[in-house]
């Protein structure tokens, strides 16, 4: 069985942002590999951030319906739900690692899911958060097979 990989919002966004073609290609590859290996995990936070970003913040936003349809396709991934226990773990994570709250919530979700890697460009690549290795898939992919 493959190690579980937590995919942060920015990876999902790049998979659909044609104005970043290199990152789009890499993100799409990671998602395809994750689907084939059945080892990708996301969270309800990631889904919410994805929807808000692709409908408002990218250069060519999706319509609400397009974004909703994409999110429906993400049902193939296990989704960690944000609840009060996860929020409390995120606060502990924030205190321990001195990272922003929303990032600590991502780490807490990855930990709950038993992930060994967290793919994101927003974390310090190479750093361990608990037993989870943060990897920037857009900087390290030429030398490291991460999925």
LOKOLVEX-386095 format. One record per atom (N, C-alpha, C): residue number from 0; residue in one letter; chain; x, y, z. Coordinates in steps of 0.2 Angstrom, whole numbers, plus 5000, padded with zeros to 4 digits. Example, Ala and Ser with C-alpha at 12.3 -4.5 7.8 and 13.67 -1.06 7.14 Angstrom:
2
<nr:0; rest:A; kette:A; u:5066; v:4972; w:5039>
<nr:0; rest:A; kette:A; u:5062; v:4978; w:5039>
<nr:0; rest:A; kette:A; u:5066; v:4984; w:5039>
<nr:1; rest:S; kette:A; u:5064; v:4989; w:5035>
<nr:1; rest:S; kette:A; u:5068; v:4995; w:5036>
<nr:1; rest:S; kette:A; u:5064; v:5000; w:5039>
END
This chain:
147
<nr:0; rest:X; kette:A; u:5004; v:4994; w:5000>
<nr:0; rest:X; kette:A; u:5000; v:5000; w:5000>
<nr:0; rest:X; kette:A; u:5004; v:5006; w:5000>
<nr:1; rest:X; kette:A; u:5002; v:5011; w:4996>
<nr:1; rest:X; kette:A; u:5006; v:5018; w:4996>
<nr:1; rest:X; kette:A; u:5005; v:5022; w:5002>
<nr:2; rest:X; kette:A; u:5010; v:5026; w:5004>
<nr:2; rest:X; kette:A; u:5009; v:5031; w:5009>
<nr:2; rest:X; kette:A; u:5003; v:5036; w:5007>
<nr:3; rest:X; kette:A; u:4999; v:5038; w:5012>
<nr:3; rest:X; kette:A; u:4994; v:5043; w:5010>
<nr:3; rest:X; kette:A; u:4997; v:5050; w:5010>
<nr:4; rest:X; kette:A; u:4995; v:5054; w:5005>
<nr:4; rest:X; kette:A; u:4997; v:5060; w:5003>
<nr:4; rest:X; kette:A; u:4992; v:5065; w:5004>
<nr:5; rest:X; kette:A; u:4993; v:5070; w:5008>
<nr:5; rest:X; kette:A; u:4988; v:5076; w:5009>
<nr:5; rest:X; kette:A; u:4989; v:5081; w:5003>
<nr:6; rest:X; kette:A; u:4984; v:5083; w:5000>
<nr:6; rest:X; kette:A; u:4985; v:5088; w:4994>
<nr:6; rest:X; kette:A; u:4982; v:5095; w:4997>
<nr:7; rest:X; kette:A; u:4986; v:5100; w:4997>
<nr:7; rest:X; kette:A; u:4984; v:5106; w:4999>
<nr:7; rest:X; kette:A; u:4980; v:5110; w:4993>
<nr:8; rest:X; kette:A; u:4976; v:5115; w:4995>
<nr:8; rest:X; kette:A; u:4972; v:5119; w:4990>
<nr:8; rest:X; kette:A; u:4976; v:5121; w:4984>
<nr:9; rest:X; kette:A; u:4982; v:5124; w:4985>
<nr:9; rest:X; kette:A; u:4986; v:5127; w:4980>
<nr:9; rest:X; kette:A; u:4987; v:5121; w:4974>
<nr:10; rest:X; kette:A; u:4988; v:5115; w:4976>
<nr:10; rest:X; kette:A; u:4989; v:5110; w:4971>
<nr:10; rest:X; kette:A; u:4983; v:5109; w:4967>
<nr:11; rest:X; kette:A; u:4977; v:5109; w:4970>
<nr:11; rest:X; kette:A; u:4971; v:5108; w:4966>
<nr:11; rest:X; kette:A; u:4969; v:5114; w:4962>
<nr:12; rest:X; kette:A; u:4971; v:5120; w:4964>
<nr:12; rest:X; kette:A; u:4970; v:5126; w:4960>
<nr:12; rest:X; kette:A; u:4974; v:5126; w:4954>
<nr:13; rest:X; kette:A; u:4980; v:5124; w:4955>
<nr:13; rest:X; kette:A; u:4985; v:5124; w:4949>
<nr:13; rest:X; kette:A; u:4983; v:5119; w:4944>
<nr:14; rest:X; kette:A; u:4980; v:5114; w:4946>
<nr:14; rest:X; kette:A; u:4977; v:5109; w:4941>
<nr:14; rest:X; kette:A; u:4972; v:5112; w:4936>
<nr:15; rest:X; kette:A; u:4969; v:5117; w:4938>
<nr:15; rest:X; kette:A; u:4964; v:5120; w:4934>
<nr:15; rest:X; kette:A; u:4965; v:5128; w:4932>
<nr:16; rest:X; kette:A; u:4971; v:5130; w:4934>
<nr:16; rest:X; kette:A; u:4973; v:5137; w:4932>
<nr:16; rest:X; kette:A; u:4978; v:5137; w:4926>
<nr:17; rest:X; kette:A; u:4975; v:5138; w:4920>
<nr:17; rest:X; kette:A; u:4979; v:5138; w:4914>
<nr:17; rest:X; kette:A; u:4984; v:5143; w:4913>
<nr:18; rest:X; kette:A; u:4984; v:5148; w:4917>
<nr:18; rest:X; kette:A; u:4989; v:5154; w:4917>
<nr:18; rest:X; kette:A; u:4995; v:5152; w:4920>
<nr:19; rest:X; kette:A; u:4996; v:5146; w:4923>
<nr:19; rest:X; kette:A; u:5002; v:5143; w:4926>
<nr:19; rest:X; kette:A; u:5003; v:5137; w:4923>
<nr:20; rest:X; kette:A; u:5005; v:5136; w:4916>
<nr:20; rest:X; kette:A; u:5005; v:5130; w:4913>
<nr:20; rest:X; kette:A; u:5010; v:5125; w:4916>
<nr:21; rest:X; kette:A; u:5015; v:5127; w:4918>
<nr:21; rest:X; kette:A; u:5020; v:5122; w:4921>
<nr:21; rest:X; kette:A; u:5017; v:5119; w:4927>
<nr:22; rest:X; kette:A; u:5015; v:5123; w:4932>
<nr:22; rest:X; kette:A; u:5012; v:5121; w:4938>
<nr:22; rest:X; kette:A; u:5005; v:5117; w:4937>
<nr:23; rest:X; kette:A; u:5002; v:5119; w:4932>
<nr:23; rest:X; kette:A; u:4995; v:5115; w:4930>
<nr:23; rest:X; kette:A; u:4997; v:5108; w:4928>
<nr:24; rest:X; kette:A; u:5002; v:5108; w:4923>
<nr:24; rest:X; kette:A; u:5004; v:5101; w:4921>
<nr:24; rest:X; kette:A; u:5007; v:5097; w:4927>
<nr:25; rest:X; kette:A; u:5010; v:5099; w:4931>
<nr:25; rest:X; kette:A; u:5013; v:5096; w:4937>
<nr:25; rest:X; kette:A; u:5007; v:5094; w:4942>
<nr:26; rest:X; kette:A; u:5003; v:5098; w:4943>
<nr:26; rest:X; kette:A; u:4997; v:5097; w:4948>
<nr:26; rest:X; kette:A; u:4993; v:5092; w:4945>
<nr:27; rest:X; kette:A; u:4991; v:5092; w:4938>
<nr:27; rest:X; kette:A; u:4987; v:5087; w:4935>
<nr:27; rest:X; kette:A; u:4990; v:5080; w:4936>
<nr:28; rest:X; kette:A; u:4997; v:5080; w:4935>
<nr:28; rest:X; kette:A; u:5001; v:5074; w:4935>
<nr:28; rest:X; kette:A; u:5000; v:5071; w:4942>
<nr:29; rest:X; kette:A; u:5001; v:5075; w:4947>
<nr:29; rest:X; kette:A; u:5000; v:5073; w:4954>
<nr:29; rest:X; kette:A; u:4993; v:5070; w:4956>
<nr:30; rest:X; kette:A; u:4988; v:5073; w:4953>
<nr:30; rest:X; kette:A; u:4981; v:5071; w:4955>
<nr:30; rest:X; kette:A; u:4980; v:5064; w:4951>
<nr:31; rest:X; kette:A; u:4983; v:5064; w:4945>
<nr:31; rest:X; kette:A; u:4982; v:5057; w:4941>
<nr:31; rest:X; kette:A; u:4985; v:5051; w:4945>
<nr:32; rest:X; kette:A; u:4992; v:5053; w:4947>
<nr:32; rest:X; kette:A; u:4995; v:5048; w:4951>
<nr:32; rest:X; kette:A; u:4992; v:5046; w:4957>
<nr:33; rest:X; kette:A; u:4989; v:5051; w:4961>
<nr:33; rest:X; kette:A; u:4986; v:5050; w:4967>
<nr:33; rest:X; kette:A; u:4980; v:5046; w:4966>
<nr:34; rest:X; kette:A; u:4976; v:5047; w:4960>
<nr:34; rest:X; kette:A; u:4970; v:5043; w:4959>
<nr:34; rest:X; kette:A; u:4972; v:5036; w:4957>
<nr:35; rest:X; kette:A; u:4977; v:5035; w:4953>
<nr:35; rest:X; kette:A; u:4980; v:5028; w:4952>
<nr:35; rest:X; kette:A; u:4982; v:5024; w:4958>
<nr:36; rest:X; kette:A; u:4985; v:5028; w:4962>
<nr:36; rest:X; kette:A; u:4988; v:5025; w:4968>
<nr:36; rest:X; kette:A; u:4983; v:5024; w:4974>
<nr:37; rest:X; kette:A; u:4978; v:5028; w:4973>
<nr:37; rest:X; kette:A; u:4972; v:5028; w:4978>
<nr:37; rest:X; kette:A; u:4975; v:5030; w:4985>
<nr:38; rest:X; kette:A; u:4979; v:5036; w:4985>
<nr:38; rest:X; kette:A; u:4982; v:5038; w:4991>
<nr:38; rest:X; kette:A; u:4982; v:5045; w:4993>
<nr:39; rest:X; kette:A; u:4978; v:5049; w:4989>
<nr:39; rest:X; kette:A; u:4977; v:5056; w:4990>
<nr:39; rest:X; kette:A; u:4971; v:5057; w:4995>
<nr:40; rest:X; kette:A; u:4972; v:5062; w:5000>
<nr:40; rest:X; kette:A; u:4967; v:5064; w:5005>
<nr:40; rest:X; kette:A; u:4967; v:5072; w:5004>
<nr:41; rest:X; kette:A; u:4961; v:5074; w:5005>
<nr:41; rest:X; kette:A; u:4960; v:5082; w:5005>
<nr:41; rest:X; kette:A; u:4955; v:5083; w:5012>
<nr:42; rest:X; kette:A; u:4954; v:5089; w:5013>
<nr:42; rest:X; kette:A; u:4949; v:5091; w:5018>
<nr:42; rest:X; kette:A; u:4944; v:5095; w:5016>
<nr:43; rest:X; kette:A; u:4939; v:5096; w:5020>
<nr:43; rest:X; kette:A; u:4933; v:5101; w:5019>
<nr:43; rest:X; kette:A; u:4936; v:5108; w:5018>
<nr:44; rest:X; kette:A; u:4941; v:5109; w:5022>
<nr:44; rest:X; kette:A; u:4944; v:5116; w:5021>
<nr:44; rest:X; kette:A; u:4947; v:5117; w:5014>
<nr:45; rest:X; kette:A; u:4950; v:5112; w:5012>
<nr:45; rest:X; kette:A; u:4953; v:5112; w:5005>
<nr:45; rest:X; kette:A; u:4948; v:5113; w:5000>
<nr:46; rest:X; kette:A; u:4942; v:5110; w:5001>
<nr:46; rest:X; kette:A; u:4937; v:5110; w:4996>
<nr:46; rest:X; kette:A; u:4934; v:5117; w:4996>
<nr:47; rest:X; kette:A; u:4933; v:5120; w:5002>
<nr:47; rest:X; kette:A; u:4930; v:5127; w:5003>
<nr:47; rest:X; kette:A; u:4935; v:5132; w:5000>
<nr:48; rest:X; kette:A; u:4941; v:5132; w:5001>
<nr:48; rest:X; kette:A; u:4946; v:5136; w:4999>
<nr:48; rest:X; kette:A; u:4947; v:5136; w:4991>
<nr:49; rest:X; kette:A; u:4946; v:5130; w:4988>
<nr:49; rest:X; kette:A; u:4947; v:5129; w:4981>
<nr:49; rest:X; kette:A; u:4941; v:5132; w:4978>
<nr:50; rest:X; kette:A; u:4935; v:5131; w:4980>
<nr:50; rest:X; kette:A; u:4929; v:5134; w:4978>
<nr:50; rest:X; kette:A; u:4929; v:5142; w:4978>
<nr:51; rest:X; kette:A; u:4931; v:5145; w:4983>
<nr:51; rest:X; kette:A; u:4932; v:5152; w:4984>
<nr:51; rest:X; kette:A; u:4937; v:5155; w:4979>
<nr:52; rest:X; kette:A; u:4943; v:5151; w:4979>
<nr:52; rest:X; kette:A; u:4948; v:5154; w:4975>
<nr:52; rest:X; kette:A; u:4947; v:5154; w:4967>
<nr:53; rest:X; kette:A; u:4944; v:5148; w:4965>
<nr:53; rest:X; kette:A; u:4943; v:5147; w:4958>
<nr:53; rest:X; kette:A; u:4937; v:5151; w:4955>
<nr:54; rest:X; kette:A; u:4933; v:5153; w:4959>
<nr:54; rest:X; kette:A; u:4927; v:5157; w:4957>
<nr:54; rest:X; kette:A; u:4928; v:5165; w:4958>
<nr:55; rest:X; kette:A; u:4934; v:5167; w:4961>
<nr:55; rest:X; kette:A; u:4935; v:5174; w:4963>
<nr:55; rest:X; kette:A; u:4942; v:5176; w:4962>
<nr:56; rest:X; kette:A; u:4947; v:5172; w:4963>
<nr:56; rest:X; kette:A; u:4954; v:5175; w:4964>
<nr:56; rest:X; kette:A; u:4958; v:5173; w:4958>
<nr:57; rest:X; kette:A; u:4957; v:5168; w:4954>
<nr:57; rest:X; kette:A; u:4962; v:5167; w:4948>
<nr:57; rest:X; kette:A; u:4960; v:5171; w:4942>
<nr:58; rest:X; kette:A; u:4965; v:5172; w:4938>
<nr:58; rest:X; kette:A; u:4964; v:5177; w:4932>
<nr:58; rest:X; kette:A; u:4958; v:5176; w:4928>
<nr:59; rest:X; kette:A; u:4956; v:5169; w:4927>
<nr:59; rest:X; kette:A; u:4950; v:5168; w:4923>
<nr:59; rest:X; kette:A; u:4946; v:5163; w:4928>
<nr:60; rest:X; kette:A; u:4942; v:5166; w:4932>
<nr:60; rest:X; kette:A; u:4938; v:5163; w:4937>
<nr:60; rest:X; kette:A; u:4933; v:5158; w:4933>
<nr:61; rest:X; kette:A; u:4932; v:5152; w:4936>
<nr:61; rest:X; kette:A; u:4926; v:5148; w:4934>
<nr:61; rest:X; kette:A; u:4920; v:5151; w:4936>
<nr:62; rest:X; kette:A; u:4914; v:5148; w:4933>
<nr:62; rest:X; kette:A; u:4908; v:5150; w:4935>
<nr:62; rest:X; kette:A; u:4906; v:5146; w:4941>
<nr:63; rest:X; kette:A; u:4902; v:5148; w:4945>
<nr:63; rest:X; kette:A; u:4900; v:5144; w:4951>
<nr:63; rest:X; kette:A; u:4898; v:5137; w:4950>
<nr:64; rest:X; kette:A; u:4894; v:5136; w:4944>
<nr:64; rest:X; kette:A; u:4892; v:5129; w:4942>
<nr:64; rest:X; kette:A; u:4898; v:5125; w:4940>
<nr:65; rest:X; kette:A; u:4903; v:5128; w:4936>
<nr:65; rest:X; kette:A; u:4909; v:5124; w:4934>
<nr:65; rest:X; kette:A; u:4913; v:5122; w:4940>
<nr:66; rest:X; kette:A; u:4914; v:5127; w:4945>
<nr:66; rest:X; kette:A; u:4918; v:5125; w:4951>
<nr:66; rest:X; kette:A; u:4914; v:5120; w:4955>
<nr:67; rest:X; kette:A; u:4907; v:5120; w:4955>
<nr:67; rest:X; kette:A; u:4904; v:5115; w:4959>
<nr:67; rest:X; kette:A; u:4904; v:5108; w:4956>
<nr:68; rest:X; kette:A; u:4904; v:5108; w:4949>
<nr:68; rest:X; kette:A; u:4905; v:5102; w:4946>
<nr:68; rest:X; kette:A; u:4912; v:5099; w:4947>
<nr:69; rest:X; kette:A; u:4917; v:5103; w:4947>
<nr:69; rest:X; kette:A; u:4924; v:5100; w:4948>
<nr:69; rest:X; kette:A; u:4924; v:5097; w:4955>
<nr:70; rest:X; kette:A; u:4921; v:5101; w:4960>
<nr:70; rest:X; kette:A; u:4921; v:5098; w:4967>
<nr:70; rest:X; kette:A; u:4917; v:5092; w:4968>
<nr:71; rest:X; kette:A; u:4912; v:5091; w:4964>
<nr:71; rest:X; kette:A; u:4909; v:5084; w:4964>
<nr:71; rest:X; kette:A; u:4914; v:5079; w:4962>
<nr:72; rest:X; kette:A; u:4918; v:5080; w:4957>
<nr:72; rest:X; kette:A; u:4923; v:5075; w:4955>
<nr:72; rest:X; kette:A; u:4928; v:5073; w:4960>
<nr:73; rest:X; kette:A; u:4929; v:5078; w:4965>
<nr:73; rest:X; kette:A; u:4934; v:5077; w:4970>
<nr:73; rest:X; kette:A; u:4931; v:5072; w:4976>
<nr:74; rest:X; kette:A; u:4925; v:5069; w:4975>
<nr:74; rest:X; kette:A; u:4922; v:5065; w:4979>
<nr:74; rest:X; kette:A; u:4926; v:5058; w:4979>
<nr:75; rest:X; kette:A; u:4930; v:5057; w:4974>
<nr:75; rest:X; kette:A; u:4934; v:5051; w:4974>
<nr:75; rest:X; kette:A; u:4939; v:5051; w:4979>
<nr:76; rest:X; kette:A; u:4941; v:5057; w:4982>
<nr:76; rest:X; kette:A; u:4946; v:5057; w:4987>
<nr:76; rest:X; kette:A; u:4943; v:5057; w:4994>
<nr:77; rest:X; kette:A; u:4946; v:5053; w:4999>
<nr:77; rest:X; kette:A; u:4944; v:5054; w:5006>
<nr:77; rest:X; kette:A; u:4944; v:5061; w:5008>
<nr:78; rest:X; kette:A; u:4939; v:5064; w:5012>
<nr:78; rest:X; kette:A; u:4939; v:5070; w:5014>
<nr:78; rest:X; kette:A; u:4939; v:5071; w:5022>
<nr:79; rest:X; kette:A; u:4944; v:5074; w:5025>
<nr:79; rest:X; kette:A; u:4944; v:5075; w:5032>
<nr:79; rest:X; kette:A; u:4939; v:5081; w:5034>
<nr:80; rest:X; kette:A; u:4934; v:5080; w:5038>
<nr:80; rest:X; kette:A; u:4930; v:5085; w:5040>
<nr:80; rest:X; kette:A; u:4933; v:5089; w:5045>
<nr:81; rest:X; kette:A; u:4932; v:5096; w:5045>
<nr:81; rest:X; kette:A; u:4934; v:5100; w:5050>
<nr:81; rest:X; kette:A; u:4929; v:5100; w:5056>
<nr:82; rest:X; kette:A; u:4931; v:5098; w:5062>
<nr:82; rest:X; kette:A; u:4926; v:5098; w:5068>
<nr:82; rest:X; kette:A; u:4930; v:5101; w:5074>
<nr:83; rest:X; kette:A; u:4927; v:5101; w:5079>
<nr:83; rest:X; kette:A; u:4930; v:5105; w:5085>
<nr:83; rest:X; kette:A; u:4936; v:5101; w:5088>
<nr:84; rest:X; kette:A; u:4937; v:5095; w:5087>
<nr:84; rest:X; kette:A; u:4943; v:5091; w:5089>
<nr:84; rest:X; kette:A; u:4948; v:5093; w:5084>
<nr:85; rest:X; kette:A; u:4947; v:5094; w:5078>
<nr:85; rest:X; kette:A; u:4952; v:5096; w:5073>
<nr:85; rest:X; kette:A; u:4954; v:5103; w:5074>
<nr:86; rest:X; kette:A; u:4950; v:5107; w:5076>
<nr:86; rest:X; kette:A; u:4951; v:5114; w:5077>
<nr:86; rest:X; kette:A; u:4956; v:5114; w:5083>
<nr:87; rest:X; kette:A; u:4954; v:5111; w:5088>
<nr:87; rest:X; kette:A; u:4959; v:5111; w:5094>
<nr:87; rest:X; kette:A; u:4966; v:5108; w:5093>
<nr:88; rest:X; kette:A; u:4966; v:5103; w:5089>
<nr:88; rest:X; kette:A; u:4973; v:5100; w:5086>
<nr:88; rest:X; kette:A; u:4976; v:5105; w:5082>
<nr:89; rest:X; kette:A; u:4973; v:5109; w:5078>
<nr:89; rest:X; kette:A; u:4976; v:5115; w:5074>
<nr:89; rest:X; kette:A; u:4979; v:5120; w:5079>
<nr:90; rest:X; kette:A; u:4975; v:5122; w:5084>
<nr:90; rest:X; kette:A; u:4978; v:5127; w:5089>
<nr:90; rest:X; kette:A; u:4984; v:5124; w:5092>
<nr:91; rest:X; kette:A; u:4984; v:5118; w:5094>
<nr:91; rest:X; kette:A; u:4991; v:5115; w:5097>
<nr:91; rest:X; kette:A; u:4996; v:5115; w:5092>
<nr:92; rest:X; kette:A; u:4994; v:5113; w:5085>
<nr:92; rest:X; kette:A; u:4999; v:5114; w:5080>
<nr:92; rest:X; kette:A; u:5002; v:5121; w:5079>
<nr:93; rest:X; kette:A; u:4998; v:5125; w:5079>
<nr:93; rest:X; kette:A; u:5000; v:5132; w:5078>
<nr:93; rest:X; kette:A; u:5005; v:5134; w:5084>
<nr:94; rest:X; kette:A; u:5003; v:5132; w:5090>
<nr:94; rest:X; kette:A; u:5008; v:5134; w:5095>
<nr:94; rest:X; kette:A; u:5015; v:5130; w:5095>
<nr:95; rest:X; kette:A; u:5014; v:5124; w:5093>
<nr:95; rest:X; kette:A; u:5021; v:5120; w:5092>
<nr:95; rest:X; kette:A; u:5025; v:5122; w:5086>
<nr:96; rest:X; kette:A; u:5022; v:5124; w:5081>
<nr:96; rest:X; kette:A; u:5026; v:5125; w:5075>
<nr:96; rest:X; kette:A; u:5026; v:5132; w:5072>
<nr:97; rest:X; kette:A; u:5022; v:5137; w:5076>
<nr:97; rest:X; kette:A; u:5022; v:5144; w:5074>
<nr:97; rest:X; kette:A; u:5021; v:5145; w:5067>
<nr:98; rest:X; kette:A; u:5015; v:5142; w:5065>
<nr:98; rest:X; kette:A; u:5013; v:5143; w:5058>
<nr:98; rest:X; kette:A; u:5006; v:5146; w:5058>
<nr:99; rest:X; kette:A; u:5004; v:5149; w:5053>
<nr:99; rest:X; kette:A; u:4997; v:5152; w:5053>
<nr:99; rest:X; kette:A; u:4991; v:5147; w:5055>
<nr:100; rest:X; kette:A; u:4986; v:5149; w:5058>
<nr:100; rest:X; kette:A; u:4980; v:5145; w:5060>
<nr:100; rest:X; kette:A; u:4978; v:5140; w:5054>
<nr:101; rest:X; kette:A; u:4977; v:5143; w:5048>
<nr:101; rest:X; kette:A; u:4974; v:5139; w:5042>
<nr:101; rest:X; kette:A; u:4979; v:5134; w:5040>
<nr:102; rest:X; kette:A; u:4985; v:5135; w:5040>
<nr:102; rest:X; kette:A; u:4990; v:5130; w:5039>
<nr:102; rest:X; kette:A; u:4990; v:5125; w:5044>
<nr:103; rest:X; kette:A; u:4990; v:5127; w:5050>
<nr:103; rest:X; kette:A; u:4990; v:5122; w:5056>
<nr:103; rest:X; kette:A; u:4984; v:5117; w:5055>
<nr:104; rest:X; kette:A; u:4978; v:5120; w:5053>
<nr:104; rest:X; kette:A; u:4972; v:5116; w:5051>
<nr:104; rest:X; kette:A; u:4973; v:5111; w:5046>
<nr:105; rest:X; kette:A; u:4977; v:5113; w:5041>
<nr:105; rest:X; kette:A; u:4979; v:5108; w:5036>
<nr:105; rest:X; kette:A; u:4983; v:5102; w:5039>
<nr:106; rest:X; kette:A; u:4988; v:5104; w:5043>
<nr:106; rest:X; kette:A; u:4993; v:5099; w:5046>
<nr:106; rest:X; kette:A; u:4989; v:5094; w:5050>
<nr:107; rest:X; kette:A; u:4984; v:5097; w:5054>
<nr:107; rest:X; kette:A; u:4980; v:5093; w:5058>
<nr:107; rest:X; kette:A; u:4976; v:5088; w:5054>
<nr:108; rest:X; kette:A; u:4973; v:5090; w:5049>
<nr:108; rest:X; kette:A; u:4969; v:5086; w:5044>
<nr:108; rest:X; kette:A; u:4973; v:5080; w:5041>
<nr:109; rest:X; kette:A; u:4979; v:5082; w:5039>
<nr:109; rest:X; kette:A; u:4984; v:5077; w:5037>
<nr:109; rest:X; kette:A; u:4986; v:5072; w:5042>
<nr:110; rest:X; kette:A; u:4987; v:5075; w:5048>
<nr:110; rest:X; kette:A; u:4989; v:5070; w:5053>
<nr:110; rest:X; kette:A; u:4983; v:5065; w:5055>
<nr:111; rest:X; kette:A; u:4977; v:5068; w:5055>
<nr:111; rest:X; kette:A; u:4971; v:5064; w:5057>
<nr:111; rest:X; kette:A; u:4970; v:5058; w:5051>
<nr:112; rest:X; kette:A; u:4972; v:5060; w:5045>
<nr:112; rest:X; kette:A; u:4971; v:5055; w:5039>
<nr:112; rest:X; kette:A; u:4977; v:5050; w:5039>
<nr:113; rest:X; kette:A; u:4982; v:5051; w:5043>
<nr:113; rest:X; kette:A; u:4988; v:5047; w:5043>
<nr:113; rest:X; kette:A; u:4992; v:5048; w:5037>
<nr:114; rest:X; kette:A; u:4993; v:5054; w:5035>
<nr:114; rest:X; kette:A; u:4997; v:5055; w:5029>
<nr:114; rest:X; kette:A; u:5004; v:5056; w:5031>
<nr:115; rest:X; kette:A; u:5008; v:5054; w:5026>
<nr:115; rest:X; kette:A; u:5016; v:5054; w:5028>
<nr:115; rest:X; kette:A; u:5019; v:5060; w:5024>
<nr:116; rest:X; kette:A; u:5015; v:5063; w:5019>
<nr:116; rest:X; kette:A; u:5017; v:5069; w:5015>
<nr:116; rest:X; kette:A; u:5012; v:5074; w:5015>
<nr:117; rest:X; kette:A; u:5014; v:5080; w:5014>
<nr:117; rest:X; kette:A; u:5009; v:5086; w:5013>
<nr:117; rest:X; kette:A; u:5012; v:5089; w:5007>
<nr:118; rest:X; kette:A; u:5008; v:5089; w:5002>
<nr:118; rest:X; kette:A; u:5010; v:5093; w:4996>
<nr:118; rest:X; kette:A; u:5007; v:5100; w:4996>
<nr:119; rest:X; kette:A; u:5012; v:5105; w:4996>
<nr:119; rest:X; kette:A; u:5009; v:5112; w:4996>
<nr:119; rest:X; kette:A; u:5015; v:5116; w:4995>
<nr:120; rest:X; kette:A; u:5014; v:5122; w:4991>
<nr:120; rest:X; kette:A; u:5019; v:5127; w:4990>
<nr:120; rest:X; kette:A; u:5019; v:5132; w:4996>
<nr:121; rest:X; kette:A; u:5015; v:5131; w:5001>
<nr:121; rest:X; kette:A; u:5014; v:5136; w:5006>
<nr:121; rest:X; kette:A; u:5018; v:5134; w:5013>
<nr:122; rest:X; kette:A; u:5021; v:5128; w:5013>
<nr:122; rest:X; kette:A; u:5024; v:5126; w:5019>
<nr:122; rest:X; kette:A; u:5032; v:5126; w:5017>
<nr:123; rest:X; kette:A; u:5036; v:5125; w:5023>
<nr:123; rest:X; kette:A; u:5043; v:5125; w:5022>
<nr:123; rest:X; kette:A; u:5045; v:5118; w:5020>
<nr:124; rest:X; kette:A; u:5046; v:5117; w:5013>
<nr:124; rest:X; kette:A; u:5047; v:5111; w:5010>
<nr:124; rest:X; kette:A; u:5053; v:5107; w:5014>
<nr:125; rest:X; kette:A; u:5052; v:5101; w:5015>
<nr:125; rest:X; kette:A; u:5057; v:5097; w:5019>
<nr:125; rest:X; kette:A; u:5056; v:5097; w:5027>
<nr:126; rest:X; kette:A; u:5052; v:5101; w:5029>
<nr:126; rest:X; kette:A; u:5051; v:5101; w:5036>
<nr:126; rest:X; kette:A; u:5046; v:5096; w:5038>
<nr:127; rest:X; kette:A; u:5047; v:5093; w:5044>
<nr:127; rest:X; kette:A; u:5042; v:5088; w:5047>
<nr:127; rest:X; kette:A; u:5038; v:5092; w:5052>
<nr:128; rest:X; kette:A; u:5031; v:5091; w:5051>
<nr:128; rest:X; kette:A; u:5026; v:5093; w:5056>
<nr:128; rest:X; kette:A; u:5023; v:5086; w:5058>
<nr:129; rest:X; kette:A; u:5025; v:5085; w:5065>
<nr:129; rest:X; kette:A; u:5023; v:5079; w:5068>
<nr:129; rest:X; kette:A; u:5027; v:5074; w:5063>
<nr:130; rest:X; kette:A; u:5024; v:5069; w:5061>
<nr:130; rest:X; kette:A; u:5028; v:5064; w:5056>
<nr:130; rest:X; kette:A; u:5026; v:5065; w:5049>
<nr:131; rest:X; kette:A; u:5024; v:5071; w:5047>
<nr:131; rest:X; kette:A; u:5022; v:5073; w:5040>
<nr:131; rest:X; kette:A; u:5027; v:5077; w:5037>
<nr:132; rest:X; kette:A; u:5029; v:5075; w:5031>
<nr:132; rest:X; kette:A; u:5034; v:5079; w:5028>
<nr:132; rest:X; kette:A; u:5031; v:5083; w:5023>
<nr:133; rest:X; kette:A; u:5032; v:5090; w:5024>
<nr:133; rest:X; kette:A; u:5030; v:5095; w:5019>
<nr:133; rest:X; kette:A; u:5034; v:5095; w:5013>
<nr:134; rest:X; kette:A; u:5031; v:5095; w:5007>
<nr:134; rest:X; kette:A; u:5035; v:5095; w:5001>
<nr:134; rest:X; kette:A; u:5032; v:5100; w:4996>
<nr:135; rest:X; kette:A; u:5036; v:5104; w:4993>
<nr:135; rest:X; kette:A; u:5033; v:5109; w:4988>
<nr:135; rest:X; kette:A; u:5034; v:5105; w:4981>
<nr:136; rest:X; kette:A; u:5029; v:5102; w:4979>
<nr:136; rest:X; kette:A; u:5029; v:5098; w:4973>
<nr:136; rest:X; kette:A; u:5031; v:5102; w:4966>
<nr:137; rest:X; kette:A; u:5031; v:5109; w:4967>
<nr:137; rest:X; kette:A; u:5033; v:5113; w:4961>
<nr:137; rest:X; kette:A; u:5040; v:5114; w:4961>
<nr:138; rest:X; kette:A; u:5044; v:5113; w:4966>
<nr:138; rest:X; kette:A; u:5051; v:5114; w:4967>
<nr:138; rest:X; kette:A; u:5055; v:5108; w:4967>
<nr:139; rest:X; kette:A; u:5052; v:5103; w:4969>
<nr:139; rest:X; kette:A; u:5057; v:5097; w:4970>
<nr:139; rest:X; kette:A; u:5055; v:5091; w:4966>
<nr:140; rest:X; kette:A; u:5050; v:5092; w:4961>
<nr:140; rest:X; kette:A; u:5048; v:5086; w:4957>
<nr:140; rest:X; kette:A; u:5053; v:5083; w:4953>
<nr:141; rest:X; kette:A; u:5058; v:5087; w:4951>
<nr:141; rest:X; kette:A; u:5063; v:5085; w:4946>
<nr:141; rest:X; kette:A; u:5068; v:5080; w:4949>
<nr:142; rest:X; kette:A; u:5068; v:5080; w:4956>
<nr:142; rest:X; kette:A; u:5073; v:5076; w:4959>
<nr:142; rest:X; kette:A; u:5070; v:5071; w:4964>
<nr:143; rest:X; kette:A; u:5063; v:5072; w:4965>
<nr:143; rest:X; kette:A; u:5060; v:5068; w:4970>
<nr:143; rest:X; kette:A; u:5053; v:5065; w:4968>
<nr:144; rest:X; kette:A; u:5053; v:5058; w:4968>
<nr:144; rest:X; kette:A; u:5046; v:5056; w:4967>
<nr:144; rest:X; kette:A; u:5042; v:5056; w:4973>
<nr:145; rest:X; kette:A; u:5036; v:5060; w:4973>
<nr:145; rest:X; kette:A; u:5033; v:5061; w:4979>
<nr:145; rest:X; kette:A; u:5026; v:5058; w:4980>
<nr:146; rest:X; kette:A; u:5024; v:5055; w:4974>
<nr:146; rest:X; kette:A; u:5017; v:5052; w:4975>
<nr:146; rest:X; kette:A; u:5018; v:5044; w:4974>
END
